[in-house]
Amino acid sequence: MFELAGYRVLETIENGGEIVLCRVERLSDGRRLLAKALTGSAADADAAATLYQEYERLLGLQGRGGVEPEGVELQGTRSALLLPDNGETTLAQAMRAHRDSMKLEQLLERAVSMADSLSQLHRAGLMLHVLTPSSILLGDSEARLLDVRYASSIDSAAGSFWEGRRSDWGLPYLAPEQTGRTGRTPDVRSDLYSLGVILYEWFAGTYPYPADDTIDLVYRHLAANPEPAWRRNASVPRTVSDIVQKCMEKMPEARYADAAGIRADLEECLLQLRVTGKVQPFPLGELDRPQRRASEERLSEADKTARHEAKEHAVDSWGVSYSFVPRRIGLRLLERKVRRKLKRLGAEAIRKLPAAADPQLRADLAALAKAIEVDSNAESQSRDFSTLTLAELTLEHGWTPESVVGLTNYMSRYEDHPHQETFAEEWSKQMQLLADEEPGLFAQAAASLAASEGGWRRFGLRERIALTGKAVRAALLARRTELANRCLLIHCRLLLQAGHPLRDIYTRLLLHAGYFRQEGSERHWRQAAEMAGFISELTGYRASEDPYVGANVKPNADEGFRAAGTDRVGERLAASYSLVTDCLLGKSSYQLAAPEQSLQSSRAQGYLLPFDIDFYSILLWKETCGQGNGRERAETARRMHASLRRLAKRAELRPETEQHKYLLARAELASLKPDSQRRAELWYEQAIELARQAGYGHEAGIGAECYARYGLRTGRSALAKVYLNEARDRFRSWGATAKTNDMEAKYGEWLSGKMAAGLGQIDPLSVILSARSLSSEMEMERLLQVLVHIMLQNAGAEYGALLINREGRWIVEAHGTIDALRIEPIPLEEAGQLIPAALVAYSASSMEEIVVQDAADSELFERSGQAGRTGIRSALCLPVLYQNRLIGLLYLENNLSTGVFTEKRLEVLRLLASQGAVALTNASLYSGIQHLKNHLEEQVEERTRKLELSMLAVAEAQAEMKVYAERNRIAQEIHDIVGHTLTSTVLQIEAGKRLMNRDLDRSLERFNEAQGLVRHSLNEIRNSVHMLKEDKYYDLEEALLRLIRETERNAGVTIRASIDPVPSATALHKKTIYHALQEGLTNGIRHGKCGQFRFLLQDRGSWLEFELEDDGMGVEQLERGFGLKTMDERVRQLKGSLAIESAPGQGCVLRIQMPY
């Protein structure tokens, strides 16, 4: 949730992307305002600086297309830009909330205002780069630009500027040339494309490009024309739809050239609608014209003689003698005089110093203030005279607005004056009052304050950065270009001190280059060029149209600078840049002895240098202290300790900005002594931690690298690795790419890699995802669809075809657009309507890629007649090679733009084509293997089926043989039983006869035994005969139930049975089941002494399950007899299984499973 100290949030209007816009109430006065803050990835450590820079840019526009800011609240990442609240909302919110309820006239009114605001911004010399509905503030009938963070000067290297500042937030509204895939440089027409997408959404009510992901969205911007707005929404007139379509042309040349042309055509539509009630067609773009920047107003300066005469006239009437070249002794006397007056007045009198009533005094002080500004370009005693004289007259006669300039210069030049804190507090208040009333004087005073090395102790580095940024804006408002140049240079030097991102500072110099090149700013131009060169050396980046490239940064006497004094400040700045680059990049161009006195002189004179010379000198001297002879080493040691003493003094005065540098310098010197290494390690860690806390990331990186080098020297590789990686990351955040490259070359084995993300990483991301998709596809048809889709998307092509060489014959396997792709094999000779045969044939025969950037001028297309018939603008035929063998051709075309297939695109496509060749080869092999595999499986299945049938027939034959053998055995048993029974019976009867007369009882016993033998034999014969029956209508269930009933009656046992019908069981299955039940019951009764049985026969579909359980005495180890063995053998013949479970006292369970 958005919060801002001192304000109450009333309503959140917009919260998404990179900005949040709220309606707030200021608690101090109850005033309602709009507060714009940054969110998401934009809410970083530089959020405050970004918003302040945007605030300055909007102020400079003075309402020309942009909102007029009320102020800016700088509260770190919660900073906010304040705007007057007139009831507006963002265009994005209006689209969501009440766009559908608006009439066409209202839509046109606001569209006209959008185009007018963009036209005004372009006339002011700026282009936006990022334009979205959230960056437009919409009132009742007026639209103004709310977000100009990414704006740059039209005259700057727009493409190079945009390269490092891409925003994923603006991707849905990005022009094709801003994707980096067309080889074109973005210009003001890129803003017109973005406006066209917004107008499409505004009129049609829907976004024009449906997309699945970032890569697909970029493809749509490059190669897909949206459906006309009048088709999406029938209420949109065709003429309005055509205007929108013209804005969204893929080629910049086909769009409007200026936003004023869009506004004129929309105004014509609005006028027709109001007069006639409808919009009639008319020629578009008749009032369109190329953008012409208005020439900057040039400021004239009085010549040197006139200035001195004005100064002399100003001081004569007040009793002050003037000299063209004041002597040092005179300046010292004048400075003592001012000091005595300050001491005499006291702090209270300084606070109550009255305003001067004499108008002549103000005029004279104004002349002195002007002289101070002009003389500030060089180290001049004249400037000191003007400063001291203005301070003296102010203290004696009262203050004027111009007094602030003199007293600010005095305080910056002489920091140890009496009542310093009181003076600083009072005159800083007076200086702030000048910001609105006298912006020129405010800028001059702010520049003097910030340029002093001390910068007044009450003002920290961050406050001076904000102050000079405000001073640049004030000087431009006052139309004092040279003063604005000086303020910007000081501002950029302070940013360098603070470790601000280098590319951002470089961008500020590029944006301000037009002012630096104006007449009278030669010194500032040279200093800006020197700074730009220094930053480029550290970043390794230079814009292709950098105006500072080739600038002469060393003035010579022939150019007239000798008379005014050579640019010693520029020389010292150049020496400081050389020192820092040598220290960071390990070069040896900086000569330690030569410029040292000059650099120290600049410090003594109060000129701001972007880097602490003592600090960097110690770092560089430390690396070379062992070189040279004894005298040279002693001199180096003397210089190092002198610099260390100066660092210690500044650290005592300003610990928040200087303490970490002093500690790091001490650590570096202590590391040279073996007995001081423990203290060195402590100072290293303290210095790095203080730099982190203070926000000086670049100096934290320097400290980390120094500590890491110390770790490598002392054999502590783990410590070195940690701090080397931190140093690399700190320098990368600073933007010092050349430094990070140098570290990776020196310490690569200790550094771990990282990968950035965002819009700039679309190509690598696309290649990775595409390669993954291709490698995961093995089915040929699916692979063809994925491959063509990927190539179309990455090439930005509208139509494509893939041809594959099938045994010497070219076949078009796939063709179509990304939304309508057809997979069907068509011989090349029959595909004349799909692809240009001449171009494809030439590519196939030469095995070379053919790139046609403009089909209208291509001989191959003229020969085939394709360009004129289909409207092709760009085309590409790319060979697909596998192991230097041509296996395919990829044909791509674009009907919307020429020059689509740039060299950068071709590199990506070649990589994807090589991956596609591997995937096609693998898919072809996979298809062959699948065909062979499927054919073999059919043969194996057929042979297996036949083998199973044969095995089943053999098993049945074997079973029948077993049946016949069993029948023979039973027949033999019957024979034996009958013979045995008859013989025994005859013998018993004969014995009974003989005993009948002698012993009747024994005779009856013999007859009874004979009767028993006959009955027993009869039962045995009946059983055997029953088993010999072979009836195909044999009912197993009835036989089993009969067996169960007879057993219950004869043996006196109880049998619970559950029997499923098994009509499809074979006779062998039935006999096996019957015998198993008979054998089980007999064994249970005879051996197990059972009284109860449970019998279960179930049909499981593909097998039969038999289970017989008794309550007998059970046994621990069951030995199978003849009956059980025979039963097991029969079950195995039917491929079944037999198992018996028994335990003492727990009965016995017989289980059989048989397939059938």
C-alpha positions, 0 to 999 in steps of 0.5 A, a space after each residue: 500500500 502506498 504511504 507518504 509521510 505528511 500526507 493522507 491517501 484518499 484514493 488510489 487511481 492507478 497501481 500497476 506496471 511501474 507507477 502508482 498514482 494516488 489522490 492525497 491530502 497534505 496534512 499541513 494545509 489540507 490541500 488535495 494533490 495527486 502523488 505519483 510514485 514508482 513501484 515494482 522494479 522501478 522502485 529501486 535505490 535511485 527512485 528519488 533521483 529518478 523522480 527529481 529528474 522527471 520533476 525538472 524535465 516537466 518544469 522545463 516543459 512548462 506545460 507543453 504537453 506534460 503535466 505541471 508539477 507542484 513539487 517533489 517529496 524526496 523520501 528514498 524509495 517512497 518519494 513522490 512527484 506532486 501534481 495539482 488535483 483537478 479531478 483527473 484520472 489516468 487513461 488506463 483507469 478511464 478505459 476500465 471505468 467509463 470508456 464504454 459509456 462515452 460517445 464517439 464525440 467524447 472519444 475523439 475529443 480526448 484522442 485529439 488532446 492526446 495527439 496534441 500533447 505528444 506534438 507539443 512534447 516533440 516540439 519541445 525537443 523530447 521523445 518519450 520512448 515509453 508511452 502507455 495508457 498509465 502515463 497519460 493523465 485524462 481530464 474532462 476534455 484534456 489529456 496530458 503526459 504524466 510519465 516522462 522518465 524515459 524521455 530523451 532529447 530528439 537530437 541525442 543518439 536515440 537508439 543508443 539512449 534507448 538501448 540501456 533503458 528498455 522497459 518491460 512495462 511499455 512492451 505492449 506499446 513498443 514500436 517494432 524498431 524498439 524491439 532491437 530486431 529490425 536494425 532501425 533506430 527509434 525516433 519520434 515516429 516510435 512514439 507515434 506507433 505507441 500512440 496508435 496502439 493506445 488509440 486502437 485500444 481507446 476506440 475499439 475497446 480491446 488491445 490489438 495484439 493477443 499474445 501468450 507471452 513476451 516473445 509472442 508479443 514481440 513477434 506480433 509487433 514485428 509481423 502481425 497486423 491487427 484486425 481493423 478497429 472498425 471490425 472489432 467495434 462497429 461504432 468506430 468509423 472507418 476513417 478513424 480506424 484508418 488513422 489508427 492503422 496509419 499510426 501502427 504501420 510496421 515501417 516508420 516511413 509509412 506512419 505519420 511523420 509528426 503527431 501534429 498530422 495525427 491531431 489534424 486528421 482527428 480534428 477533421 473527423 471531430 469537425 465532420 461528426 459535429 457538423 454532419 453527424 458522421 465521419 466521411 472518408 478524406 485523404 489522410 496526412 495532408 497536413 502532416 510534416 516532418 518534425 522540426 525542432 525550434 532553435 534555442 534562444 541564444 544568450 549574449 554576454 558582455 565582453 570582458 572589458 565591459 564587465 570590468 568597467 561595470 564592476 569598477 563603476 559599482 564599487 567606486 561610489 561606495 569607497 572601494 578601490 578597484 583593480 583589473 588584477 587585484 593583488 593577493 595582499 589586497 585580497 588578504 586585507 579585504 578578507 580580514 576586514 570582512 572577517 572582523 565585521 562578521 565577528 563584530 556583528 555577532 550571530 543575532 545581528 546576522 539573523 536580523 540584518 536588514 534589507 537594503 533600501 537604496 536601489 543603487 546599492 542593489 544595482 551595484 551588487 547585481 553587477 558584482 554578482 554577475 561578475 562572480 558568475 562570469 569569473 567562476 569559469 576560471 581561477 581568478 583573483 577577480 572573482 575573490 575580489 567581487 565576492 569579498 566586496 559584495 559581502 562587505 557591502 552587504 554587511 555594512 548596508 543591508 542585504 539584497 537578493 544578490 547578497 546571497 550570491 556573494 555571501 554564499 561564495 564567501 562561505 564556500 571560499 572561506 569556511 572557517 569564518 566566525 559564526 559559521 553555523 549561524 551564517 549558514 543557517 540564515 543564508 541557506 534560508 535566504 537562498 531557498 527564498 530565491 528559488 521562485 523569485 530569482 531563479 538565476 540568483 538561486 542557481 548561481 548561489 547553489 552552484 557556489 555552495 555545491 562547488 566548494 569541497 566542504 560544501 558547508 558542513 550542514 549540507 551533505 552530499 545527497 543534499 548538494 546533489 538535489 540542490 544542484 539538480 534544482 539549480 539546473 532547472 532554475 538556470 534554464 528557467 532564467 534563460 542563463 544557459 552558461 550558468 545551467 551548464 556550470 550547474 549541470 557539470 557540478 551536479 554530475 561531478 557530485 553524482 560521480 562522488 556518490 557512485 550514481 550509475 555511470 550510464 545515467 550520468 552519461 545520459 544526462 550529458 548527452 541530453 544537455 549537449 545542445 546547451 554545452 555547444 552554445 556560444 560562450 560555453 567552450 570550457 563547459 563543452 570541453 569539461 563535459 567531453 572529458 567527463 563523457 570520455 571518462 565514463 565511456 572508458 569505465 563503462 566500455 560504452 559509447 553512443 553511436 552518435 555521441 556528440 562528444 566523440 572527437 571533441 578537442 578537450 585541450 584548449 590552445 593559446 591560438 583559440 584565444 583562451 590564453 588571454 582569458 587564462 587557460 582552462 586550469 580547472 579542466 586540466 585538473 579534472 582531466 588529471 583526476 579522471 586519469 588517476 581514477 581510471 589508472 587506479 581502477 583499470 590498472 593502467 600506467 598513464 597517470 604520472 604521480 609526480 607531475 599533476 600532484 601539485 596541480 590537483 592539490 592546488 585545485 583543492 586549495 582554490 575550492 574547485 570541486 573535483 569528482 573524486 578524492 585525489 588523496 584517496 585514489 593516490 594512496 591506492 595507486 601509490 600503494 601498488 608502486 611503493 616498492 618501485 624505484 631507488 631508495 630516494 624515490 621510495 622515501 618520497 612516495 612514502 612521504 606523499 602517502 602519509 601526507 595524503 593520509 593526514 589530509 584524509 584524517 582531517 576530512 574524516 574528522 570534519 565529515 565522517 559520513 562521507 570521508 571516514 570509510 575512505 580514510 579507513 580503507 587508506 589506512 588498511 592499505 598502508 597497514 597491509 604492507 607491514 606484516 605486524 599490522 595485518 590484524 589491524 588492516 583486516 579490521 580497517 578493511 571490514 569497517 571501511 567496506 561496511 561504512 561505505 555500504 551503509 552510506 550508500 557509496 557502492 562504488 567505493 564499497 566495491 573498491 574496498 572489497 577488491 582491495 580486501 580480496 587482493 589482500 586475501 589472495 596475497 595472504 593465501 586466504 582464497 575463501 575470503 578473496 572469493 567472497 569479496 571479489 564477487 561483491 566487488 564485481 557486483 558493486 562495479 556492475 551496479 555502478 555500470 563500470 563494465 570495463 572494470 568488471 571485464 577487467 576483474 573477470 579477466 584477472 580473477 575469473 576462477 574466483 568469480 561466479 556468473 549471473 544472468 540479467 533478465 528483461 526485454 534485452 534478454 528476449 533473444 537468449 531466452 527465445 533461443 533457450 525456450 525454442 531449443 527446449 521445445 525442439 528437443 522435446 518433440 519426437 513425432 514428425 508432424 508435431 515437430 514440423 508445426 513447432 519448428 515453423 512456429 518458432 522460426 516465424 516467431 523469432 524471425 518476425 516473419 508473417 508467412 513461412 514454409 518448410 521443405 524437406 529433401 525426400 530421397 532427392 525430391 523436395 517436398 513442402 511439408 508445412 506452410 502458412 502463418 503463425 495462426 494458420 499453419 498447415 501440415 501437408 506434403 506438397 511436391 515443390 513442382 506443385 507448390 508454385 502458389 505457395 513459395 517463389 520457386 526460383 529463389 528456393 531452387 537457387 538456395 537449394 543448388 547453392 546451399 547458401 542463405 538468400 536474404 531479400 531485404 526489398 522484394 520489389 528490387 529483387 531479380 529472383 522475385 521479378 523472375 518468379 513474379 511473386 513480389 508483385 502478385 503477393 505484395 512481399 516486402 522481405 524474404 529469406 531462404 535458409 538452408 537447414 544443414 545436418 553434418 554439412 548435408 542439406 536436409 531442408 530449406 526454410 522459406 520466410 517472408 514479411 509483407 509488412 516491412 522491408 529489411 526485417 531479416 537483419 544480421 542479428 536476426 540471422 544469427 538467431 535463426 542460424 542457431 535455431 536452424 541447426 537445432 532444427 536440423 538435429 531435431 528433424 534427423 532425430 524425428 526421422 530416425 524415431 519414425 523409422 524405429 517406431 514403424 519397425 517396432 510396430 511391425 515386429 510387435 504384430 509378428 510377435 503377437 501373431 506367432 505368440 497367439 499360434 504358439 499358445 493355441 498349439 500349447 493348449 492343444 498339446 495340453 488338452 491332448 495330454 489331458 485326454 491321454 491322462 483321462 484314458 490312462 485313468 479310465 484304464 486304471 479304473 477299469 483294471 481296478 473294477 476288474 480286480 475288485 470284482 474278481 477279489 470280491 467274488 473269490 472272497 465271497 465264495 470262500 466265506 459262503 463255503 466256510 459258512 456252509 461247513 459251520 452251519 451244522 456245527 456252529 451256527 453263530 460262527 456260520 452267520 458271522 461268515 455269511 455277514 462278512 460275505 455280505 459286507 464284502 459284496 456291498 463294499 465291492 458294489 460301492 467301489 464298482 459304482 464309484 468307478 463306473 461313475 467316474 468312467 462316464 463321459 457325457 458332454 452334458 455332465 452337470 458339475 454343480 449337480 454332481 458336486 451337490 450329490 457327492 456332498 449329500 452322500 458324504 453328509 449322510 454316510 459320514 455324519 458330517 456338515 458341509 456348507 457349500 457355495 458353487 458358481 455355475 461354470 458352463 464353459 468349463 471343459 470336461 477335464 476341468 470338471 473331473 479335476 474339480 470333482 476328484 479334488 472335492 472327493 479327495 479332500 472330503 475323504 482325507 478330512 474325514 479319515 485323517 483329520 477327524 473333521 465334523 464340518 466343511 466349508 466348500 467354495 467354487 467361484 468363477 473369476 472370469 478368466 480362472 476358477 477358484 476352488 477352496 475347501 476348509 475343514 475344522 479338523 485337528 490339522 498338522 504342522 507338516 503335511 505329507 502328500 500321499 498318492 491322492 494329493 500328488 495325483 490331484 496336483 499333477 492334474 491341476 498343473 496340466 491345466 496351468 493352475 496351482 494347488 496350495 494346502 495350509 494347515 496348522 495344529 488345532 486349526 484345521 486344513 485349507 485346500 486352494 486351487 486356481 485354474 485358468 479356463 
